[in-house]
Amino acid sequence: MYLKITTTENMLAYEGDVQRISLPTEQGEKSLTETPLPMVIKLVPGLISYQNGSGTHTLSISKGIALIDTYGIRITSSMVTQTPLKKLTELRSNQYLLELKLQKMKSEGNIEDISCLLYTLTLPTKRIV
């Protein structure tokens, strides 16, 4: 299967053929070993694991979308990192803490702090291929 993973800032995280991929979805982990029927999958913050000729690799993503068609799988996420946290619970905990911090800032009405936090959440990642 052909796989292309990019960020919303058009930074390329991975492009190439894979034999297997696991995606984090709201219903749990979805594993694919061949290109299924065309579909769109909503991705939640978590870990993408894929296997190619050089072994198994793991990327950490924020929420995103996977478009699957006859050409392969194209994933777009607002943030992708090659050094993922060890546990999915850590990712969800960090997301929850950031959302609480943002909610507190909104209630206090400090627009500069909100802008600064949003900026750090949307920083583009480096190309990691």
GICORGI-V280421 format. One record per run of one state. SS is the DSSP state (alpha for helix, beta for strand, coil for the rest). FROM is the first residue (numbers start at 1). LEN is the number of residues. If there is no record, write none. Layout:
# GICORGI-V280421
ss->SS from->FROM len->LEN
ss->SS from->FROM len->LEN
This chain:
# GICORGI-V280421
ss->coil from->1 len->1
ss->beta from->2 len->6
ss->coil from->8 len->4
ss->beta from->12 len->6
ss->coil from->18 len->2
ss->beta from->20 len->6
ss->coil from->26 len->2
ss->beta from->28 len->5
ss->coil from->33 len->6
ss->beta from->39 len->5
ss->coil from->44 len->2
ss->beta from->46 len->7
ss->coil from->53 len->2
ss->beta from->55 len->7
ss->coil from->62 len->2
ss->beta from->64 len->6
ss->coil from->70 len->2
ss->beta from->72 len->6
ss->coil from->78 len->2
ss->beta from->80 len->2
ss->coil from->82 len->6
ss->alpha from->88 len->21
ss->coil from->109 len->2
ss->alpha from->111 len->11
ss->coil from->122 len->8
